[in-house]
Amino acid sequence: MPVLPRPRRPGAPLALLALLALAAPAARALILGAVAARLRSTASARGLEASWSDLRLGFPLRFTCERLTLTRARTDTVMRVDSLRVAMDPWSLVRFHPAPGAVEILHARFLRGGAGGADPDTLDPESAAAPRGAGAERAARLRHGARSLIGALLAPARRLPRVALRDVTLASRDDDGPRVSLAWLDLAPGAAGVKLAGAGTLTLEREVPFAFDMRYGDDDRLAGGARFGVPDSGRGAPVPLLLTVDGHVNQDRAAGVLRIADSTRFTVGRVPFTLGGTLERGGPRVTLALAADGLTAERWKRSLPPAVLGPLEDVAVRGSFDYRVTLDLDLARPDSVTFAADVIPHGLALDLDRTRLNLGALEGPFVATIHLPRGRLVTRDLSPSNPHFLTLERIDSLLAHAVVTNEDGGFFRHHGFNTEAVKGAIAENVRAGSWRRGAGTITMQLARNLWLGHARTLSRKGQEVVLAWVLENLLRLDKRRLLEIYLNIIEWGPEVHGADEAAQYYFGHGAQHVSVSEALFLTTVVPAPVKWRYRFDAAGDLRPFERAQMHFIGRAMVAKGWLRAEDLPESDALRVELRGPARDVLFPPVGPADPAARGDGSARDRRP
């Protein structure tokens, strides 16, 4: 939620004008002029332009700004507020240091940039380069925004003005992006501290209602909680999920550091964690440490709604575990980021007799139900009775290694969750100032395809991480078997699943033998299989960006020892010839009535 910056003190001149306004109405025009100039200069300092339809001054010193709009470069709207009302603190006028005593924002919309970026969980040919142009500008805006947010959190909380927000929305420019809508929010300073409360909805794929109530006392104690209504189609009504916090937060304004005491207690349902860390304005820099001991599967199941657990509700695990997460991120030096996430097991074991999810079936032949975007389901028989099912030994190693390189370079080293990939993704996304790369592993993608689907929710991502960990650490499925299943079920085009179907669809032959160019092309299709046609130009040649992506993956394979340098063609020499059904999709056959059939430059004549 954007926080309006507290204006710098205009000092004695404006205070004197304010006092004169009580006796001389003519002075109000001077005050309004000074306020208008301050609004414009504050916006300009942030690269914005401010405009409004009406600016009024009421008695004794109440400002009302109607239909306030902030834009970037005259076209990009950042904020639109129907009504902004500011009442000055009368005692601040007496002290010749004017400050607001109350702020009210009615019917506002704050917009942030769209997600953009590269396909998730894949290598990006520009990921290793320093940000340039728009990327550097976005990265600078990200750092500035984080610094401003930390600065707002360091504002003297117990001396803040009373703030009331009504009908305020924070939205993405993308229509399907995440959105936070505040029905109301009240910040009320008092003698013993400050209280913050509000309610609204969080929208990802579905609306999640929430309400929160927090208190920050004079003794630096922060206590309160938030309640979320998790949609549950089975029950027909949202199921509550409660988060609470109780600890001490110190505002060290001189050092520009917000410190969260290591003893701070954070709970998810009935599951307790300890939380500590710092937020530093310089950098800016964030350090966090989260820990929990003695966690059990049953405790999680009692604490979380079934809709949050998803398929995990059908997994039975004996024993307990401790959990540790640490993060240290300096946004000015993103490559220095450190991140660790550790599960410390105590007798953890999978109870297959009580597990209703078909985890054990993965060890032998089975019929896979594959979850696709938009809730679609397809099945594939992963047994010798399916002529397109290939064991890993029968899939050309060029293709297998290319897919591993692009989708999960650390697949054979990690245990379901790759902390090194997380660090790399954090660094790249911060450098770019936008979402460029995810850190999903092949095992996580396998869990997504077999059980979870593609809903963009935090609960689905959490389920994905846990199921991947279970597959590799409790079921102990062999890495080669995981890769074999993955290569036989993933989507490679319309109704095309698995490596053999893909090779037949594009090239008219199986996946037992593919060329270097064919392997690299198929690999680039995996992250966005429905968009494969955009990788070709009108003449059927690979577009430059596609050849660059293919060559980047090839160089990464060379670095891993999975491809000889002399076997990788130059980027401009990479070519593929469509000889399967994909050829007719790119160049649809035409009937004799079509002018193209008469040989006058038809698409058929221009086929590669």
Secondary structure, DSSP 8 states (H G I E B T S, - for coil): -----------HHHHHHHHHHHH-TTHHHHHHHHHHHHHHHHHHTTT-EEE-SEEEEETTTEEEEEEEEEEETTTEEEEEEEEEEEEE-HHHHHTT---EEEEEEEEEEEEE----SS-TTS--TTTTS---THHHHHHHHHHHHHHHHHHHHTS-GGG--EEEEEEEEEEESSTTS-EEEEEEEEEEEETTEEEEEEEEEEESSSEEEEEEEEEEETTSEEEEEEEEEE--TTTTS-EEEEEEEEEEEEEETTTTEEEEEEEEEEEETTEEEEEEEEEETTTTEEEEEEEEEEE-HHHHHHHS-HHHHGGGGG--EEEEEEEEEEEEEETTSGGG-EEEEEEEEEEEEE-TTT--S--GGGGS-EEEEEE-GGG-EEEEEESTTSTT---GGGS-HHHHHHHHHHH-TTTTTSSS--HHHHHHHHHHHHHHTS-------HHHHHHIIIII-----HHHHHHHHHHHHHHHHTS---HHHHHHHHHHHSEEETTEESHHHHHHHHHSS-TTS--HHHHHHHHHHTT-GGGGGGGB-TTS-B-HHHHHHHHHHHHHHHHHTSS-GGGS--GGG------STHHHHHS----TTSGGGGTSS-TTTT--
